[in-house]
Amino acid sequence: MSDPTTAARLGTARLATLPAAVGRPGYDRAKVTPGIVHLGLGAFSRAHLGVYTDDVLASGASDWGIIGVNLRSPGIVDALKPQDGLYTLLCRENGDDRLRVIGAFLDVMNAATELEAVLQAMARPEIRVVTITVTEKGYCHDPATSRLNEVHPMVTADLADPMHPRSLPGLIVEALRLRRDAGVPPFTVLSCDNLPQNGRITKAVVTRFAQLRDADLGRYVADGVAFPSSMVDRITPATKDADRATVAAGLGLDDAWPVVAEPFRQWVIEDRFPTGRPAWETAGAVLTDDVHPFETMKLRCLNGAHSTLAYLSVLGGIETVADAMADPLLPKVIRRLWDDDLIPTVPPVPGTDVAAYTLDLAARFRNPGIRHLTIQISSDGSQKLGPRLLTPSAELIAEGRTPKAVPLTIAAWMAFLRESDGRGRVWTVADPIAPRLTAIAHEYRDDPPALSEALFAVSEIFPAVIAGNTDFRKATVDHLASLIAHGVPATLSAFLGR
Ligand code: CS2
C-alpha cells in the first residue's frame, strides 16, 4: 500500500503509470478543446457531469471539454490545478471499489480570485453550454416564489457593481453581456441542481437580474437564451480522508480531492440547445422534451426521503443514511412517507414504475460502501423542504387530503433547529438563514406550540396553504412535543402504531 503522504501526485505526466485496473481518459486530452464552462466544482458535478462528459469525449467528440469554475472557496481549485484538472472517481458498492480517473475538466479556475479570466472564458465563442451545480441556495432566489431575491446581499452588491459579479445570476448576465457586445451568440444555460423546473428558476433569476441592470439586456436574455431543465441523480457523499487513502493505495499516486459515488447515475435533460450540445445520450443520459415528471419523482421520493432520514437521524444520533436504513423503525417511516404522501403526487413517469423506483431507492440508501452523513443532508433545510416535501403536501391538501408523514419530518426539522437534544447530543445547523431559525428555536426550545408557530410564520419556507392548515399544524406540534419529551424511537413507534 502506498503512503498517501509521500506518493507522487496525480497529473497528466503520470497517467501512463496507473495500474491496469484503474480507468482513465480514453482519449488524448491534449487534442480536446473546451465547449462547456461549468460553475460549481463540488463533488456532485465531478461525479456526474464530469463522468458523462468523459464518456462523450472518449467516443471521439473532442470539442466538449469542460472549464471548471468555483465561485467562492478556492480549496477545490488549489487541489485540482496541480493535477491538471484530473481527479479520481471512487465508485463503491458492497465492498466493490472501482477507480476511474476523469479527464473532462481541462482547466479549473476560481471566480473570486480570477474573475477576468473566468469572464473571458465564458465569452469565448467555442463555449456553447454553461452548466451549473451551486446547490439550491446559489441561485439567490426566494424558495417560496422561485423569483430572484432582490434584497439578497450578493444581488444588491452585483447590481451596484455589475462588471465585478460574485453571485451566480450576476456572473451569467455579465458573461452574456460580453458575448452580446462582441456579436457572439449566447450559450445555453443548463442547471444541474435539485430545484423543481430548475431551468425555469434559472431563467427567472438571470432574466430578472439582467432587467434590473438594463431593459435591453433583460430583453436579450429573455428572448435569446435557452435555459433547459434537467433532473440529476447520483448519491455523492463528501470526500473523507479515508477515501483519499483508499484512492492513493489504488492509484499509487496522491489525489488531493477524489470523489466518491454510488454506481447508479441518472440524467434526464430537456433537449433545447440552440447552439449545440454534447451527445450525452451516448453516455446514458435521457434527452426529452419534458423533464417535469422525472424531476418530480426524484426530488420528492429520493430527496424528500433523504431529508426525512436526515433530521430524524441527527436527532436520534444516527450518523449515516446506511445506518438509518438498518434502524428497526426509520425504513418503515419512509415507506409510509412514500406510500401515503409522495407517490400519490407524482405524475406518470415515462417508462418508470414509481413504486418500484422507491424500492430501488431503499436499496441505494442501504449501500454500505457509501458513508453519506445525515448531518450533510440536513443542511439548507429552508431551501430543500419546499420542493421535496411541502409542495407535494400542498397538492394533497388542495385535493382535500391530509399529509400523514410530512408533519413528522417538519417536526424533526423544528427540533433539529434547537441544535441539541437536551440529553447531551449537540450539532450545528447549516442554512443560509440559520441565525434567524436557530434564534427562534433557542427562544422557544421547550415550548413546542410556540416554537412551531414561530417557524410556520417564516413565509419564505411555508406557503400559506400549509401554514394555515389546522390539521398539518396540529400533527406537527404533536410530533414535535413527542420528539422533545420522549425522543426519536418512542415518537416513531407511536407514529407507526397509528
Ligand atoms: C441529498 C442530495 O444532500 C442532499 O440534500 O438529498 O444531495 C442527494 O444525495 C442527491 O440529490 C442524489 O442525487
Residues whose N, C-alpha, C, O or C-beta is under 5 A from the ligand:
A	BS01	CS2	N194 V232 D233 R234 I235 T236 N303 H306 Q376 I377
